[in-house]
Amino acid sequence: MNERFLEAVGPIVVKEVRQGLRARVFAISFGLLLLACLVTSLVAAAEVREWDVQALGPQYLSLFLGGLSLVCFFVIPYTAYRSMAREREDETWVLLALTGLSSRRIVRGKVASALTQAGLYASAGAPFVLFSYFLNGVDLPTLLIEIGFAGCWAVFVTSVAVALGTEGHTRMGRAATHFLVLGLLAAATLGGIVFGANLAREGAQWLNEESFVIFACAFPVVLLTTAALVLEGAAAGLALASDATVKGARLVFVAQLLLALMGTYLGASLATPAHRDLPVVASILSAIFVAAFGFFSVSERDGFPRSQPARTWLTAGALRGWKLTMLVLVAGAFAWAGLHQLLPPGGRNFDRTLYAIFAAPLYVGLYLSLAVVIGRLTPMRRLGEPVATRLSFLVLVLAAAVLFPVAAVLAGERANDRGWNLLNPIFGMVNYADRLNLSQAKAGIAMLAGGWAVSAILAWVVLKRRDGARIS
């Protein structure tokens, strides 16, 4: 019975949990967390008795959640990242793959073991979190939302940390990734603590606001589906070249955007007229999301694995990744625009915001296509894929965001001048959403569409020519 249970859970999870529970980090973190919560509880009890102060719940709930956040949003994800990174550095993941474990099971096992340890910390801190409810000032819905958000955030942060552990194929790349992970985890922890403290104080008021209710419904879904997408992408990147697979990641990607479209329609149709500009916000956010996905999909190796001879859109390869990204951008733009037109007008400049819906995906398509061309036709190609294309995209976006405003200032105009910043993905997007009139928006969209079409044709020609090379 015990062997069956261990087999069902997974050998990776069992090994990592055993190793984690025996580690000195777990003993120190667990002991310090319990000690801090116990001391804080005694101080709270003394304060209530001595001063008979009411509504201490938000203050102490913030303290308890802050301690849990340090462990669950920083210590555990960082430990999971280091565990995955060591597998890459020592090439031990190849041995795991030879035992019959797929890359998907390896990645999921790392995340599951980390979340199991996070559950132990959470179970230890749960009585103290519940204690804050009896200190008054915190209602039960707010407490449940706090716990739900914290759990989803822990899943997301841990998934991203493990996925980054699969990156970094060189010593310099691993060093850069290490500092990136530290920065991201620090920001995620700080953001979680600040948001949790504000929600503890203002949760009762926020629950009466329509926008927060929409956010509370959408936020967990976005985090969990994005975590699933990140893990599928990590599994595809970790797989051997002969077994490269991107099917799971691409299916989750498309499914997530369809959920976003349906959720936006539902939320916008139920919202008051003042909040019916949701399709505009959703289009911009989804374009950013597609840019993050395309950053990896268009920089895949050229060709396709020998084990996947059928050239479907779910087969690995930069050409198919680029095609899927461009298709989603075009379909998404028209879907958001159609949803925008179906809803009754809401907010100011309802008609002008339609152009902002088209501008966001056009910027993404333009810069991803240019990155493909530059990464594969210029001397940057010596860096190899996927580094060349990814670096080209980052350089292009950074240059456009900085050089155009500088050129506008040197020409005697404002930094956010509408003409100079037409191709600026930051100021340009802001101008479409707020500063351009209808005629300027139409002309700008036409120029962006033309630039995207030219760059897309060049990218398609380049990728088509190089797609004959199979992954060796």
Buried (B, 14 or more C-beta within 10 A) or exposed (E): EEEEEEEEBBBBBBBBBEEBEEEEEBEEBBEEBBEBBEEBBEEBEEBBEEEEEEEBBBBBBBBBBBBBBBBBBBBBBBBBBBBBBEBBBEEEBEEBBEEEBBBBBBBBBBBBBBBBBBEBBBEBBEEBBEBBBEBBBBBEEBBEBBBEBBBBBBBBBBBBBBBBBBBBBEEEEBEEBBEEBEEBBEEBBEBBBEBBBEBBBBBBEBBEEEBBBBEBEBBBBBBBBBBBBBBBBBBBBBBBEEBBBBBBBBEBBBEBBEBBBEBBBBBBEEBEEEBBBBBBBBBBBBBBBBBBBBBBBBBBBBBBBEEBEEEEBBBBBBBBBBBBBBEBBBBBBEBBBEBBEEBEBBEEBBEBBBBBBBBBBBBBBBBBBBBBBBBBEEEBBEBEBBBBBBBBBEBBBEEBBEEBBEBBEEEEBEBBBBEBBBBBBBBBBBBBBEBBEEEBBEEBBEEBBEBBBEBBEBBBEBBEEBBEEBBE
